[in-house]
Amino acid sequence: MIELRDVVLEFDGKRVLDGVNWTVNPLDRFSIIGESGCGKSSLLKLILGLIYPTSGDILFKGVSLLDMTKVERQKMRMEVGMLFQSAALFDSMTVGENVAFSLCENLGRSYEECEGRVHDILEMVDMKGTSEQMPASLSGGQRKRIGLARTIATEPAVIMYDEPTTGLDPVLTTSIENLIVKLSKDFGITTIVVSHQKSTFTRTVDNIYMMLNGKLIEAGAPDTIENSSNEAVRYFIRGGL
């Protein structure tokens, strides 16, 4: 479904990704861990076509993102949803308008036409009855849920989560983790989770990768990663202890 071929990414002469090769198949559930600033979020932005590689190629369903037209890229983004670290809600829009945004923008529908779908999705993420509220009135956990509701509105085949539980208390963290698992299992959604939260990257996926020195290495399964044969992986998982 998604394939990275020898992807190199540089910013101001600094190499962030150094020849990354990676394949994501339908129904895969992966997590990417690594030190802050190592390129994890940049990798997600590359997959979404928000930034472009310095060299190499990224394919979605066998088609290079670099060769896609604007219309093809928009269609691809309907199938690849992303929950941004800050939820990235529009403060001037109501909750309902935020959730309906991608439907209205990409499908040319009015909010009234999408309203039924919006209410269904809000109920799915346990935010029923909040469509008229403004984002400023929501807690951090609620904003994450609304961001996720907007992400799943287009029924994507893939959802990428950028630090979905950062800044949340343990109860809210577990709630978001449960929702990620529910969506992947109930709707067959391919899942990519970038996280520093140990409970998140061990509870929500089947396999874990680590970004290390610009490379993406297979770190192990959630139940074995603690005792990985890779010293750098063990050091990271154990918090440097």
C-alpha positions as CSV (number, residue, x, y, z in Angstrom):
1,M,0.0,0.0,0.0
2,I,2.8,2.5,1.0
3,E,6.4,2.0,0.0
4,L,9.4,4.2,0.7
5,R,12.4,3.6,-1.6
6,D,15.8,4.9,-0.6
7,V,14.2,8.1,0.8
8,V,16.7,10.8,1.8
9,L,15.5,14.0,3.5
10,E,17.7,17.0,4.2
11,F,17.0,20.3,5.9
12,D,19.6,23.1,5.5
13,G,22.3,20.6,4.6
14,K,21.5,18.3,7.6
15,R,20.5,14.8,6.6
16,V,17.4,13.7,8.6
17,L,16.5,10.6,6.8
18,D,19.3,8.6,5.2
19,G,18.1,6.1,2.6
20,V,15.0,4.8,4.3
21,N,13.3,1.7,2.8
22,W,10.0,0.7,4.3
23,T,6.8,-1.1,3.1
24,V,3.4,-0.8,4.8
25,N,0.8,-3.4,3.8
26,P,-3.0,-3.3,4.4
27,L,-4.0,-4.0,8.0
28,D,-0.4,-3.5,9.3
29,R,-0.1,-1.9,12.7
30,F,3.2,-0.2,13.3
31,S,4.8,2.2,15.7
32,I,7.8,4.4,15.1
33,I,9.9,5.4,18.1
34,G,13.1,7.4,18.5
35,E,14.7,10.5,20.0
36,S,13.0,13.9,19.6
37,G,14.0,15.5,16.3
38,C,15.2,12.3,14.7
39,G,12.7,12.5,11.8
40,K,9.6,10.5,12.9
41,S,7.1,13.3,12.2
42,S,8.9,14.2,9.0
43,L,8.4,10.6,7.8
44,L,4.7,11.0,8.3
45,K,4.6,14.3,6.4
46,L,6.5,12.7,3.5
47,I,3.9,9.9,3.3
48,L,1.1,12.4,3.3
49,G,2.9,14.5,0.6
50,L,3.1,17.6,2.8
51,I,6.9,17.7,2.2
52,Y,9.0,16.0,-0.5
53,P,12.2,13.9,-0.2
54,T,15.5,15.2,-1.3
55,S,15.9,12.0,-3.2
56,G,14.3,8.6,-3.4
57,D,10.6,7.8,-4.0
58,I,7.4,7.3,-2.1
59,L,4.6,5.2,-3.6
60,F,0.9,4.8,-2.6
61,K,-0.8,1.8,-4.2
62,G,2.0,1.6,-6.7
63,V,1.9,5.2,-7.8
64,S,4.7,7.7,-7.0
65,L,3.6,10.7,-4.9
66,L,6.1,12.7,-6.9
67,D,4.2,12.0,-10.1
68,M,0.7,12.5,-8.8
69,T,-1.4,15.4,-10.0
70,K,-3.0,17.8,-7.5
71,V,-6.3,15.9,-7.9
72,E,-4.6,12.5,-7.4
73,R,-2.8,13.8,-4.3
74,Q,-6.1,15.1,-2.8
75,K,-7.7,11.7,-3.5
76,M,-4.8,10.0,-1.8
77,R,-5.2,12.2,1.3
78,M,-8.8,11.1,1.6
79,E,-7.5,7.6,2.1
80,V,-4.6,8.4,4.4
81,G,-5.7,10.3,7.5
82,M,-3.5,11.9,10.0
83,L,-4.0,12.9,13.6
84,F,-1.6,15.8,14.3
85,Q,0.2,16.1,17.6
86,S,-1.8,19.3,18.6
87,A,-5.0,18.0,17.0
88,A,-4.8,21.1,14.7
89,L,-8.4,22.1,15.0
90,F,-9.7,25.3,13.4
91,D,-10.5,27.6,16.4
92,S,-13.0,29.7,14.4
93,M,-15.1,26.7,13.6
94,T,-17.4,24.7,15.8
95,V,-16.7,21.0,16.6
96,G,-19.2,19.9,14.0
97,E,-17.7,22.2,11.3
98,N,-14.2,20.9,12.1
99,V,-15.3,17.2,11.7
100,A,-17.1,18.0,8.5
101,F,-14.3,20.1,7.0
102,S,-12.6,17.4,4.9
103,L,-16.0,16.2,3.6
104,C,-17.1,19.6,2.6
105,E,-13.8,20.7,1.2
106,N,-13.0,17.5,-0.8
107,L,-16.5,16.3,-1.8
108,G,-18.1,19.7,-2.3
109,R,-20.9,19.1,0.2
110,S,-22.6,21.6,2.5
111,Y,-22.4,21.3,6.2
112,E,-26.1,20.4,6.3
113,E,-25.5,17.5,4.0
114,C,-22.7,16.2,6.3
115,E,-24.5,16.8,9.6
116,G,-25.8,13.3,10.0
117,R,-22.4,11.8,9.3
118,V,-20.8,14.3,11.8
119,H,-23.2,13.2,14.6
120,D,-22.4,9.5,14.0
121,I,-18.7,10.1,14.1
122,L,-18.8,12.2,17.2
123,E,-20.8,9.4,18.9
124,M,-18.1,6.9,17.7
125,V,-15.4,8.8,19.6
126,D,-17.6,9.4,22.7
127,M,-18.1,13.1,22.0
128,K,-21.8,13.0,21.3
129,G,-23.6,16.3,21.7
130,T,-20.6,18.5,21.2
131,S,-21.1,19.6,17.6
132,E,-22.0,23.2,18.5
133,Q,-19.1,23.7,20.9
134,M,-16.0,25.7,20.1
135,P,-12.6,24.0,20.3
136,A,-11.5,26.5,23.0
137,S,-14.0,25.1,25.4
138,L,-12.6,21.5,25.1
139,S,-9.9,19.8,27.2
140,G,-6.8,18.4,25.6
141,G,-8.2,14.9,25.5
142,Q,-11.4,16.1,24.0
143,R,-9.5,18.0,21.3
144,K,-7.6,14.8,20.4
145,R,-10.9,13.0,20.0
146,I,-12.3,15.7,17.8
147,G,-9.1,15.7,15.7
148,L,-9.5,11.9,15.4
149,A,-13.2,12.3,14.4
150,R,-12.2,14.7,11.6
151,T,-9.5,12.2,10.5
152,I,-11.9,9.3,10.2
153,A,-14.7,11.3,8.6
154,T,-13.5,10.3,5.1
155,E,-13.2,6.6,6.0
156,P,-9.5,6.4,5.4
157,A,-7.7,3.1,4.8
158,V,-4.7,4.3,6.7
159,I,-4.5,6.5,9.8
160,M,-1.2,8.0,11.0
161,Y,-1.0,9.2,14.6
162,D,1.6,11.8,15.6
163,E,2.1,11.6,19.4
164,P,-1.6,10.9,20.0
165,T,-1.3,10.8,23.8
166,T,1.3,13.5,24.5
167,G,0.3,15.7,27.4
168,L,-2.7,13.6,28.5
169,D,-3.2,12.1,32.0
170,P,-3.0,8.3,32.4
171,V,-6.8,7.8,32.2
172,L,-7.2,9.8,29.0
173,T,-4.1,8.2,27.5
174,T,-5.7,4.7,28.0
175,S,-8.9,6.0,26.5
176,I,-7.2,7.3,23.3
177,E,-5.1,4.1,23.1
178,N,-8.3,2.0,23.3
179,L,-9.9,4.1,20.6
180,I,-6.9,3.6,18.3
181,V,-7.1,-0.2,18.8
182,K,-10.9,-0.2,18.2
183,L,-10.6,1.7,15.0
184,S,-7.9,-0.5,13.6
185,K,-9.7,-3.8,14.5
186,D,-13.3,-2.9,13.9
187,F,-12.8,-1.0,10.6
188,G,-9.6,-2.7,9.3
189,I,-7.6,0.5,9.3
190,T,-3.9,0.3,8.7
191,T,-2.2,2.1,11.6
192,I,1.0,4.0,12.0
193,V,1.7,5.5,15.5
194,V,4.6,7.8,16.3
195,S,4.9,8.0,20.1
196,H,7.3,8.4,23.0
197,Q,4.6,7.0,25.4
198,K,5.6,3.4,26.2
199,S,2.0,2.3,26.9
200,T,0.9,3.7,23.6
201,F,3.5,2.0,21.3
202,T,3.2,-1.3,23.2
203,R,-0.7,-1.4,23.4
204,T,-1.8,-0.2,20.0
205,V,0.5,-2.0,17.4
206,D,1.9,-5.4,16.4
207,N,5.4,-4.3,15.5
208,I,7.7,-1.4,16.5
209,Y,10.4,0.4,14.4
210,M,13.0,2.8,15.6
211,M,14.4,5.8,13.8
212,L,18.1,5.7,14.5
213,N,20.8,7.8,12.7
214,G,18.5,8.5,9.8
215,K,17.6,4.8,9.3
216,L,14.4,3.0,10.1
217,I,15.3,-0.3,11.9
218,E,12.9,-3.0,13.1
219,A,13.0,-2.9,16.9
220,G,10.7,-5.8,17.7
221,A,7.2,-6.7,19.0
222,P,5.6,-5.0,22.0
223,D,6.1,-8.1,24.2
224,T,9.8,-8.5,23.3
225,I,11.1,-5.0,22.7
226,E,12.2,-4.6,26.4
227,N,14.8,-7.2,25.8
228,S,15.8,-6.3,22.3
229,S,19.2,-7.5,21.0
230,N,19.8,-4.0,19.8
231,E,21.5,-1.9,22.6
232,A,20.2,1.4,21.3
233,V,16.6,0.1,21.4
234,R,17.0,-1.3,24.9
235,Y,18.6,2.0,26.1
236,F,15.6,4.0,24.6
237,I,12.9,1.7,26.0
238,R,14.5,1.8,29.5
239,G,14.7,5.5,29.5
240,G,18.5,5.6,29.5
241,L,18.8,3.5,32.6
